[in-house]
Amino acid sequence: MIDLRSDTVTKPSAGMLQAMMAADVGDDVFSEDSTANRLESRLAEMFGLEAGLFCPSGTMTNQIAVNVHTRSGDEVICDRLSHVYHYEGGGIARNSGASVRLLAGDRGRFSAADVAQNINPDDFHFPVTRLVVAENTCNKGGGSCWDYSMLAEISQLCGNNDLKFHLDGARIFNALIATGQQAAEYGKIFDSISICFSKGLGAPVGSVLLGNREFINSARRVRKVFGGGMRQAGYLAAAGIYALDNNIERIADDHRRALKLGEVLKSVGYVSEVLTVDTNIVIFRVDDQISEEVIVKKLAENDILAIDMDRQTIRLVTHLDFDDSMLAHTELVLINLI
Ligand SMILES: *Cc1c(COP(=O)(O)O)cnc(C)c1O
């Protein structure tokens, strides 16, 4: 099977497994796991923030950030496509009692003016606008990347209006590789950053939340409440360190292969639209005469797994376990599918 449902399906390589088995570990709830500590401080330094916190998932790092930044009854501004709104089980409301103001951006990207128009006035009728969340790359936007200048403008607006600014950077390394932006620039404009190791970086488990020391101290408290305090977490964190050493530059291969898939899809009759391919995600719409379920089923009959994302919409994601020979097979199947 060629599994293009997500970049979360990768299995750890032999080298990664070896690094995991050799990890020096301790009890991470006591902050005594040297490997988890090393991953946290290395990533914090890389992104120009003070501290990090290793957590089981990107949903948890996002939800902890929302919880620390807001109080019950506050409002969070994010795009209508954002993961934190769509795919985290309503956690903003459930975990933090906050409401959401959705923006209609361009493939998940919005401007400082969009944010400014949606900050509530200082009037007791309205929820207090407290937090803005940006997602880079934006999954539902087809792996779209932000211009750094747009993020910097939003950051400045947040600073002027007493708002916090959180980055859902589940795939931030895809964005950095695609744009040539520098990790350290991100710490200058965000109050907190969530980064996943189980996506393009190819680790089995784990996300890190970054912020200043005070924020991470609060986040550690919330992580415990959410049940995310892990003991010998270093076995997992070691996979993250291995990924930082070995799996960043190679992300460019995933982008090249995704671009190729996008080109092929543009040339076939059953596809009506392909979102611009910026990184490793290809989202396409199937012609109205055919249901996307039929296409997903036909692909599966040809050993290719894809995700039925929305009505008429299918997603393919390239990753570290998808190579050039699989790409060649997938191209042939897509061309001859119907
Ligand atoms: C995958 C993902 C997350 C976190 O998902 P988990 O499966 O909980 O690790 C967060 N944001 C985006 C954009 C994602 O794609």
The ligand as a Gaussian input file, in Angstrom:
#p B3LYP/6-31G(d) Opt

LIG

0 1
 C       -1.620000      17.317000      13.040000
 C       -1.888000      18.732000      13.357000
 C       -1.975000      19.170000      14.683000
 C       -1.821000      18.248000      15.878000
 O       -2.342000      17.014000      15.707000
 P       -2.032000      15.790000      16.678000
 O       -2.501000      14.639000      15.843000
 O       -2.829000      15.993000      17.889000
 O       -0.576000      15.762000      16.945000
 C       -2.173000      20.498000      14.919000
 N       -2.279000      21.370000      13.911000
 C       -2.192000      21.000000      12.624000
 C       -2.277000      22.012000      11.552000
 C       -2.005000      19.666000      12.303000
 O       -1.925000      19.292000      11.024000

